[in-house]
């Protein structure tokens, strides 16, 4: 189940993340432990995250590889290191929807958001590359605690629109 998609304007948001190069089959096993590693990195420096953990897809080739960041937003920029890198999520217009359900159902929710955007005549901030489609910013933000019943998890999808 998902709410009705909408377009929102987001400010630039500093963050820290770990980048992983994974396949769809590896995603569920490889990426969540990285979130814990980013939380631990922040805690060791006395820094509180400014929001919920997210996965940011950079390059997507569903048949081969995904380049993904698992990160946490911050109130102010910090310097990263060789493992945990800092960055800024870009400001601009985003098509968003909050999906309620098991994370395994996000593929369908993503397909519905992309179809809704096309029905609205929206253009995504994405371009083809030899390694897959490169996105300006494509986020999955996990709004609930991991202890929440996974069938009721709230996940916000936010995909940057072209032209911003």
NORVENBEL-V951600 format. One record per helix or strand. SS is the DSSP state (helix for helix, strand for strand). FROM is the first residue (numbers start at 1). TO is the last residue. If there is no record, write none. Layout:
SS | FROM | TO
SS | FROM | TO
This chain:
strand | 2 | 2
strand | 6 | 10
strand | 13 | 22
helix | 24 | 44
strand | 53 | 60
strand | 66 | 73
strand | 85 | 89
strand | 92 | 100
helix | 103 | 119
strand | 124 | 124
strand | 126 | 129
strand | 132 | 142
helix | 150 | 152
strand | 154 | 161
